[in-house]
């Protein structure tokens, strides 16, 4: 899996924000990796943020929010560029001005590649990044994805996939790779890249006779459109540092239990990362990656308090799946406990140590992890109070697998139909080509984008790397 540190960097960069339509929390952690290559963006008012002439807030009924996770590889430069610019580039597309958000996302991803190529600073750049982004209006969600970061909707406790992972071994992806003159070896493009779509990675985009969509690796995204209902509670966007450790259903139940315990959304993200973090760096990469996670609460006309109370009431009444109540028991108190004595939430689980029965959780009191606070570099903006990672955290294990019917919740609209069931990854749902004008919003937090409130552990010198 490459080089890792002798001890993980567990300080987290976290932020939160809200408006009349959305509430969000985000957190990022370097973990065992020798550097932080993730980036993210959270923009509550995309129109106002992208307009140089207009600083006035957009009407809440017409507002669009933007959220994105960019998982870098081969370096952090392309991921940082994406975190700074993808939302701006999407908002400048002609299709965006016409209200065609789906086409604007497709055009914007490809335009991001062009913008990098045209910038002399990136002339020799070899890095790349995934891109999992969502545009949210008052009545609709658009999700665009290139790579293996993932977007999952929580619908009364059930995970509904709004993206699917682009892996080289997927039949449709492999066909494009082969047609462009590439090959798949050991599940990697040309034996090298473990995903088949990405921004950057220009060494795989050198066929001038082919369109950008036909290259060995393409930035062209799949886009899913979802009409919001009152059952839709929250959206989770995260990099594979989370999804390699947890199933989509387990993540949704984890988040739901945290919300029922009235935890801040960024705190739930932090707890999830603590539970995904490997206890050592000898796990073959699982639990050793950079981790970034965004939770977007869909207020649906409610206040923040009403939204929390509604989900808590649903959980109390058994209305939909949720992680077991024991996961909400307070841990050993730490300086970062929530105000008012609200219980912290841990679990479910780390890594891929699954029980064979998908209907039961196996909660094992594993040995305690007492990571000391270590200095390290986090390449994401955020200032505020220092976060001290919790100590002596019991490792809890995962809900084993996705519900079998998740693939049936989404309709495919590309020639790669059926990949979801075959590969075990989520697939896109049918698209609505007529977006509505009513929109909702949120604020931006990326390597260079500010947020309403944020908290960052003090950076310092990373630990000495170890070859693995």
N, C-alpha and C positions, 0 to 999 in steps of 0.2 A: 504493500500500500504506500511505499515511499517513506519519507522521514517523518518521525514524530518526536515530540518533546519528551524529556525524561519525566515530567509531570505536566498535567493539563493546565491550560490557562482557563480558569473558571469564572473570571470576572465577566460580567455581561453588560452590554450596552442596550438599554431599554428606553422606550418612549411610549406615550399614550396621547390620545386626542379624541375630540368628539365635536359634533355639531347636531343639528336637528334631525339628521337622517342616520348617522353612523356613530359608533364608538369603536375605537380600535386600541389594541396594545401590540407592541412588537418588541422582540428581544433577539440579540445576536451574541454568540459565544464562539471563541476561537477553538476551545477544546484542546485536543492532543496535537493538532496540526501545527507546523512550524510557523505558519503565517495565517492571517485572516484574509480569505479571498471572496467572501460573500459581500453582497451589497443589497440594499433594499430601498424602497421609496413608499411614502404614504402621503397622499395629497387629498385633502378634504374637498377642495374647490379647484378642480382641474382647469376650468375656464379662466378663473381669475389668476391662477398661478402661471398659466401659459401665456396670458395676454400682457404684452409690454405696455399697451396703452390704457388698460383698465385695471385698476387696483381695487375696485369696488366688489364686494361679495356678490355672487350670483344668487338669484332667487332660489330658495331651497327647493321649490317644486321643479326647478329646471337644472339643479346642480348635479354635477358628475364628480364622483370620487374616484381616485386611482390608487391602486396598491400593487406593488411588484416586489418579487424576490429574484435575485440574480446570483446564481451559484457559480463562482469563477473556477477555472482550472488553468494550469500553466502560468499562473500569475493573477494579479488582481486588477490590472489596468482596464481591461474590457468590462469587467463587472462594475468597476467604479464609474466608467463612462456611462454604462447602461443605467445605473442608479441615478445618475445626475440628469440624464437626457431622454430616456425612452418616453416618459410621459409628455415632455415638451415636444418631441418629434411627432408623437401620435396626434397631439392637439393641433399641430400645424398642417396636417394632411387635409387635402381638399374634401375627402369623404367625411372628415370630422365636422367641418363647417356645414355639410349637408345633412348631418344627423345620422350618417351611416357609420356607427361606431365599429361594427364588425370589420368593414373594409378598412377603416382607419387604423385598426390594430394590425391587420395584415400588412398594409402599406408602411406603417410605422416601424415594424420590426425590420423589414428590408431596408428602409431608409436609414435606420440606425447603423446597419452594416456599411452602407455607402458613406455615411458621415464619418465613420472611423477610418475608412480607406482614404477619404479625402483630407484627413488631418495629418499633416507631416509628422506630428508627434508619434503617430502610431504606424509609421512606415514599415518598421521592422517588427511590429507586434505579433506575437505568436499565441497569446492567450485567448481564451473564449469564455463564454458564460451561458448558462441556461437563462430562460426568462419565463416566469410564471406571473402574469399580471391580470388584474381584474379592474374593470370599470363598472361602477355601481351607480344606478339612478334610483329614483324613488320607487320604481316598479320593475326594474330589470337588472340583471347581472350579465356582463360580457366577460368571458375568461379566455385569454389567449395564452398559448403555451408552446415553447420550443425547448425541448430537453426533458430532463427527468425531475425537475421540481414539480410540485403538485398543488392543485387547488381542490378542496373538498368542502362541500356544503353540509352543515348540520341541520337536518330536518326532523325536529322533534326527537333528537337523539340518534337518528339514523344517518349514516354517511352516504351522501350522494356525490359521486365523482363528477367534477366539472372540467377535468382535464385528464389526459392519459399520458403515460411516460413514453418518450421517444427513445427506444432502445434499438441498436443495430440489428438484433436478431428478429425484431418484428418483421413480418412478411413484407408489408408494404415498404418499410424503411429499407430493408435489405434489397428489394427490387430496385429502388431508386439508386442506392449506393452502387450496385452492380452495373446498372445502365450508364452511370456516370464514369465508369472505369475503376471503381474502388472494389474493395472486398471486405468481408467480415471474418475475422479470425479471433477465436476465443471470446466471442461476444463483443468485439471492439472493431471500430472502423479502421480498416487497414492495420489491424492488430494494435491500435493505439488508443483511440478515443472511445470511451464507454457509453457515449450517447450519440444520437444520429442527427439532432438538430441543435443549433446553438447560434448565438450572436458571436461574431469573431471567428476564430479557428480558420483563418484565411488560407492556410496551407491545403485545406480540403475544398477550396472554392476557386480553383485556378483553371477551369475549363471555359474559355471565352465563347465557345460555340453553344454553351448551355445557358439557360436562364437561371436566375438565382434560385428558383424553386427546384431546379433539376440537379443542382450541384451535389457532390458526394455528401457534404454536410450543408444544410440550409438553415437560414434563420426564419424561413416562412412558417408561421404558427398555425396550429389548429385553433379554431375559435368556437366556443360553446356559448349559446345564449340561453338564459334561464329567466322565466317570468316569476317574480317573487310572489310568495303567498304568506299568510300569517303563520304557517307552520315552519317557515325558514327562519332559523334562529341566529346562525352565525356562519361565517366563511373562514376557513383556515387555509393560508398559503404558506408553504414551507419548502425548504430545500431537502435533498435526499438524506442529509444528515439526520433528519427526523424520520422520514418515511422508510429508511433502511432498518430502523429500529422498531417502528410501530406500524400497525395496520391503520388504514383510514378510519375504520370503525372504532378502534381503540382510542385514537386521538380525539374523535368526536365525543366519545363518552367521558374521556378525561376532562376535556374542556367543559362539558356540560356539568359535571360534578363540581368543578371549580367555580363556575358561575352560580350554581345553587348555593355554594358556600360564601357567596358575595365577595369573591376575590377579584382584584383588579386584573384586567385581561393580560397586561404585560407580566404580571406575577405568575399567571397560569403558564405563559410561554416559558418563563424562567424555570418553573418547576418541571415542565416537560423536558427541557434540555438537561436538567440535573438528573432526571431519571433515565434519559437516553445515554448519557455519558458513560463510556466504558470504564470499568474499575481499573483496567490496565490497557496498554496499547498492543496487546497480543491477541486481539479478537478478530484479526483479519480485516480490520477497517471498520467493522460495525461498531458504532458508538464512538469512533475516533475522528469523525469528520467535523468541519465547521458546521455550525447550526444556526439557522435563522428561521423564525416563525412569526407570522402575523395572524392575529385573530381579529376579525371585523364583526362586531355586533350589529345586526340588522334591526334597527329600532322599530320600523314599520309604524311610524306615527306615535310611538310611546316615548316617554322620557327614559333616561338612563335607569332611574330607580324602578319605573314600571316594567322595563324590559327585564331587569334582574329578578324582580318579584314574580313575573309571569313564568320564567323558566324554573325558578325555585319551586313554584306551586305545581308546575307540571311534573317535576321530579318527585316531589312529595306525594303526588297522586298516582305515581307510576305511569305517567303518560309519556311513553317512549323510553328507549334504553338509556342507561346511565351507569357510570362506573359505580362499584359497590360503595355503600356509605362509609365503610372503614377507611377508605382512602381520604376522607375528609377529616379524620381525627388530627388534632393539633400535634405537631412534632415538638422536639425540644425547642424552647423559645430561642429566638435569635434577634439581633438588633434590627432585622428587616421584617419583623412580624407586621401584619397589617394593622392600621389604626382601629381602635374600637374592639380589639380582641378577636377579630374574625379568624376563623381557623384557616391555617395554610392547608393546601391540598397536594398530596403526593400520589404518584401512580397514575395510570397503571403501567408498571413495568419498564424494563430496559432490554435492549438488544432483541434477539430472536429466540429466546428460550421459552418455547410455547408449550402449553398444555394441549393434549390432543383433542380435548372436548371444547369446541368453540362456544358452548353455552355456559361455561364456568370459568371463573378467574382462579388462577392458582397464585395465592399470595404467600410468598416465602420470605421470612425474615432472614435475609442474607446478612453477611457481615457488614458492619457499618463502614461508610466511606467518610473519612474525616479530612477532606482536602483543605490544606492551609491556603490562605489567600496568597496567590502568587502573582507577580507582576507580569504583564504581557501587553502586546499591542493589539488594539481593536481598531480596525480601519473603518469605523462608522462614526458619524457625528453624534453628539449628545453630551450635554453637560448638566450638572445638577448634583444631587446628593449621592454619596457613595453607596453602592450596594455591596453588602458582605454576604458571600455565599453561605448557605446553611451548612451546618456541620452534622456529622453522625446521621446521615440520611439512610434509612433502610431502603434496599433495592427491592422493588416490587415488580412482578412479572406481568407480561402482556396478555390481554385478550387475544386468543390465538390467531384468528383469521377473519377475513372479511365475510360479511353475510353473503350467502351464495347468490342472492337475487340482486346484488348491487349493479351488475352489468346490465340488467334489464331496465334499470331506471334511466338509462341514457341511450339515445338513438344516434347512430353513426351517420355522417353525411359525406364521408370521403370514400375513396376506393379501398381504404384500409379497414373497411367494416369488418367486424368480427375480431379485431385485434384484442379488444378488451377481454373477451372470454378466453381467447387462445393464450394470451400472454399473462393474464392475471393482473393487468393494469387497468385503471379506469379509462373509459372511452367517452368521447364527446357526445353531447346530446344534440338533438335537432335544432337548427338555427331559425331564428325569426329575423327575416331580412328587413323588417320595418320597425326600427327602434322608435320608442316613444320619446316625447320631448320632456316628460317629467323626469327629474333626476335628483339624486342625493349626493352627499359629499363627505370628505375627510382630509387630513393634512399630511404633509410629506416628511419622511425621515429616511434618508439614504446617506451614503458617504458624504454628501455635500448638501443635503436638503434638510431644512429645519423642521422641528415638530413643536407642538404646543407645550409639551413638557417632556423632559427626558432625564435619565439618570445613567451615569457611567462610572464604572470603577476606575480608579486612577491607573493610567498606563505606566509601564515600566519596561524593564529588560526581559525579553523572553528567556525561557529556560534553554539549556544546552540541548540541541537536537540529538536524536538517537536514530541510527539507521535500522529500519525494520524490513 
